Each structure stands twice: as C-alpha cells, then as structure tokens.
Amino acid sequence: MQSKRVKGIIYVFLCLLQFTESCSAPVFETPKKSDQFAGWENEGKINASFIASGRSVASTSNTGSPSLSVSYIATAPNVDSVLWQFPGGNPSSSTLVQQDVTYSNFGTYDVGLRVSNLDDNDYRFLENYVRLYYKDDWSFGADSWSVTGTTAVTDFVPFVDANGSSWIYVPHTIENEAKCVKSFTGFPSNKLDLEFEYKLDRIPELYLATTYQVSSSSITVSGTTQTTTFTLSNIVSPTQYVEANSTPTPTKFTSPTTYPGQRRLTLNYNNIPIWTTSRMTEGTFRRVKLSLPSLANFNLSYVISANSKNSSGVIEYPFQTDIRNMTIKFNNK
C-alpha cells in the first residue's frame, strides 16, 4: 500500500514537470527578420569609426603659422552618407569617405563624424583629437638659430641619432661662452609649454698637443767627455686639445672629481633667464618642462658658460653639453 502511494506521488510530479517545461519559452529563439528593408543591402548597425594619418603632427616652422595636412578615412562599412566636421581646418566639413584637411596654426583640433544608412546612424565627436606642435630641427641660418658675441657657428655641432632625432652639442674644448638665439612669431599667446632634454657630461681627462725636442749636453771629467741625451717636451701654443691616441704622444691633464656649483647651461626668454642648471648629469639626459609667458612673439636663447682655466692655461672643469627634443606645445588643460 505504501509503495503504491509513493509511485502515485512520483507520477503526479513528473506530469507537472512535463507541463511546466512545455509552457516555458525556449532558451534560444531565432529573431524574426523584419521585412521593412527586404532586399536592401545596408541592414544592421553601423559605427562612426575612422582612421587618421596622424594625431600628433610636428612642424619646424617658427612663425606659428605652419601648413600641416592630416588625412582622414571613415572605416564604417555599409554607409550611405558621411558627414565630417573639422573645426579650424580646411575644409571645415566634408561628405567624402576620405578627406585631407589642412591646418595652419599650432594647437589642438576637434574632429566629428556622422555616418548613416536607412537602418541606422551613428555620430562621434572627439575633442582635441589632433595636436599640431613645434619641434626644433636645430638648424642654423637666417631664419633659424644664430650665434652672438664670441660664439662661432662651429661651437655648436649638429648630430642625428639612429632614430632620426636631431640635436646639438657643444664640445668640452670650447673655452668661450657659447650662445645661440632663435625668434618665434605668431604663436598662441598663452598656454604654451616648452620641453627639451639636456645632458652635461664631466670630462675626466684632457689631452694637449705636445712637441718633443731631443737635446744633449756634454761634460768632461778627468779628460773623459760624457754626453747625456734627453728629450724636451713643450705644450703647443696656443693650446690644442687632441685625442688620447694622437701622435706625438699628448700631455694628459686630469680634471677635478668635483665641480663647483655655478651656472653652466641657461635658457633665456627674451634675454631673461627662465631656467638654469649647474649639475653634471653623468651621461643621462634630463627632461625639462616649462610654461612660457603669455606672448605671441618671443625669442629663446641657450647659453653655455665659458670655461675657466687653471694656472697652466688648461680648461679647469671641462664638460660637454647636449640639447635635444625641443618642442613647444599648446596646453589645452
């Protein structure tokens, strides 16, 4: 009797379970395809995506009015219409899938894109998408860097590394003050940041060109003449700094291990110092970032201090100066 009751309960439970399962919605359901756009190829969602030839574009123009071009391509498939917005660019708008835009001023620029078809549309507006900035090429000429005072153009040596980056360095053998100046016009009158990298290397040893003269002297003692041969060395005048393996063998001078604290590299803004340093960087480039005053026209100058000499007329604290990666960017924050 008990067994029949248990079997009956199980039977009722199974019936209820079957009824519940038959009333539940299926886990996977194939959506019904709308026939509103039947036969139309542009069905489905679209996205206002695009690519650009560059977002950070540099110019070496120091007039503040460069002519820089950026190419844009809308990458969304299945679009019927495209509408670009290029505030501050030329053209300022376009309906082409690919468009080249010219910018004529340093700064940051927004980009907008709207794409659509009969089924969907999408719009994207990106603030400060493109940045146009100044990057120095360290060239010397009438409209670029120039030298003043006792400085010779040859005091600044141009250099290009394996990555194509250009910079200048002032050799440790330059005794006089080395100064280069450059004018900038038509830049945004505020929110400008100047950045550059520098390196001051202590030179532990100097080698000076030397001449040698063989001489002899004779003396007679008790009827016997004795001749002594010796070599006289003289440092070439005026002083000439040479390589260690030069011929004839140069004279070596060892530099002090500690240099006194004094200005060695200074940056001037309109002939007024805005940054200076005296410390050696031990072979490492250091980055400097400065906010410039609110002037559209200004000049910048780098000054490497003159080297003092010891009692022998040799540079007392020799160092080499390297400057690279100088940029001026509009700070939109």
ZIHUVEN-V240103 format. One record per backbone hydrogen bond with DSSP energy under -1.0 kcal/mol. NH is the residue of the N-H (numbers start at 1). CO is the residue of the C=O. E is the energy in kcal/mol with one decimal. If there is no record, write none. Layout:
# ZIHUVEN-V240103
nh	co	e
NH	CO	E
NH	CO	E
This chain:
# ZIHUVEN-V240103
nh	co	e
5	1	-1.7
6	2	-1.9
7	3	-2.1
8	4	-1.9
9	5	-1.9
10	6	-2.2
11	7	-2.0
12	8	-2.2
13	9	-2.2
14	10	-2.2
15	11	-1.9
16	12	-2.3
17	13	-2.3
18	14	-2.2
19	15	-2.1
20	16	-2.4
21	17	-2.3
22	18	-2.0
38	35	-1.1
40	37	-2.6
49	47	-2.3
51	73	-2.3
53	71	-2.1
57	131	-2.7
59	133	-2.0
68	103	-2.6
70	101	-2.6
72	99	-2.8
73	51	-2.3
74	97	-2.5
75	49	-2.0
80	116	-2.9
81	116	-1.9
83	114	-2.3
84	94	-3.6
85	112	-2.5
86	92	-3.7
89	86	-2.4
90	102	-1.6
94	84	-1.0
99	72	-2.5
101	70	-3.0
102	90	-2.4
103	68	-3.2
107	132	-2.0
109	130	-2.4
111	126	-2.1
112	85	-2.5
113	124	-2.9
114	83	-2.4
115	122	-2.5
116	81	-1.7
117	120	-2.9
122	115	-2.7
124	113	-2.8
126	111	-3.1
130	109	-2.1
131	55	-3.5
132	107	-3.1
133	57	-2.3
134	328	-2.5
135	59	-2.4
136	326	-2.6
141	145	-1.7
144	141	-1.2
145	139	-1.8
146	181	-2.3
148	179	-1.2
151	148	-1.8
155	152	-2.1
156	153	-1.5
157	169	-2.9
159	167	-2.4
161	165	-2.4
164	161	-1.8
167	159	-2.5
168	323	-2.1
169	157	-1.8
170	321	-2.6
174	171	-1.5
178	304	-2.4
180	302	-2.0
181	146	-2.9
182	300	-2.4
184	298	-3.4
185	62	-2.1
187	296	-2.0
193	329	-2.9
194	290	-3.2
195	327	-2.5
196	288	-1.8
197	324	-2.7
198	286	-2.3
199	322	-2.0
201	320	-2.4
203	318	-2.1
206	253	-2.8
208	251	-2.7
209	240	-2.9
211	234	-3.2
213	232	-2.8
215	230	-3.4
217	228	-2.4
219	226	-2.5
221	224	-3.4
224	221	-2.0
226	219	-4.1
228	217	-3.5
230	215	-3.2
232	213	-3.6
234	211	-2.5
236	209	-2.5
242	207	-2.7
246	243	-1.5
251	208	-2.3
253	206	-2.9
255	204	-3.1
264	277	-2.4
265	277	-1.8
266	303	-2.2
267	275	-2.9
268	301	-3.0
269	272	-3.1
270	299	-2.7
272	269	-1.3
274	267	-2.8
275	267	-1.3
277	265	-2.0
281	200	-2.7
284	281	-1.2
286	198	-2.9
288	196	-3.0
290	194	-3.0
292	192	-2.7
295	293	-1.9
298	184	-2.5
300	182	-2.6
301	268	-1.8
302	180	-1.8
303	266	-2.7
304	178	-3.3
305	264	-1.7
307	175	-2.2
310	314	-2.8
313	310	-2.1
316	308	-3.0
320	201	-2.0
321	170	-1.9
322	199	-2.4
323	168	-2.6
324	197	-2.5
327	195	-2.6
328	134	-2.0
329	193	-2.5
331	191	-3.8
